[in-house]
Amino acid sequence: MIPDAAIRLAQNAEAGKASLFNRLFPVNRDLAIKSIFGVWGAYFVFATSRFLYVEQANPDALFVQRILMTSICITLTWLLYRLLIAVRSSGMGAAIFMLTLPTVILANYIAILDQIVFDHQAALFDFSYLFDPVDFTSFDWAYILDEAFTRYFILAGWGALYLALSHSKDVQRMMAHSRQLERVNRESELRALRYQLNPHFVFNALNSVSSLIIDRQNEQAEKLVDDLADYMRAVLTGGAEDMITVEEEIAQQVRYLDIERMRFPERLLYFVDIDPAANGWSIPALIIQPLIENAVKFGVSGADQLLNIIISAQVEGDRLRISVANDGRVKILDGQTHDSSIGTGTGLSNIQNRLRALYGQNASLLLANSKDGMAIATIVLPDPSLIFEDI
């Protein structure tokens, strides 16, 4: 019980200490503390180091007086800090004003206190003279004005430094918040684009089931529904992963092609050619799904002959090229990457939008016709490190 009580007391003391600092420095606490103590700590070291080359009487008492005076300067600079944060919502003009007249008053007050503290040859730790009546007629006003001028520039310099650093910190905070919002919006957009694929795929798959039922191929239709359920389970199980490896993506598409082969057992063949170096490359999940769907839908429906589909992936330098080729031709208009003659464009537009959201201009979707009579759709992806991230 005693150790627990001691721990609680220590925790309460630490919480009280943190609460005190929060009340004293409610805004930019670390910046304010470090800058105030840094400026006056450097001034204290500089002033104290004069004993190295200037002979001083009673240096020990002067050292203690400098500690006292430095503490006063820190306190009055803290007061300037409070003035600055009091007008922070009023704009930069109000803050600059605080660095003029109020700062001049604080600088003169410091200079007068400096005269009072150092104008006596006091013994070590003897501060009784500070409570004696002040004789202003004995002051060296020329020295006070000169000291006030120096202290003003120290205070104004600290104030300008604090304003600049706090403004920079605010800008960084706003930029971080903006990047956070941008990242959330981008993730929402990507998720919406990705989920748009599932109804698109389900529509085509159910259309295949319907065709089998019409053709009275009930056993194949039943197996197709089971395979479709397995495929959708695999897709939805990995739904939380926006990026998957090439190996995982190809495995999902092969499962889809196996489903389609049940509908077209004599008319659909597929081949997979994957560079081993590409297997571990991260790509957007289901990114080639629309290409496979288009190849099957328009390749099989366009003719009665055998349809060959070739899926390939190769790493070329710092780029990954994933291609889906099928028998047939693609009509490509000038200035366009795809045409309505190869489909509704929903899937291809989805691919382009996802690539743009993830990679900006660093990724592309290309359509071409090969000399051996095949239509080729190629997705070119950069190194995964170029994916937009929170900076």
Disulfide bonds with the S-S distance in Angstrom:
none
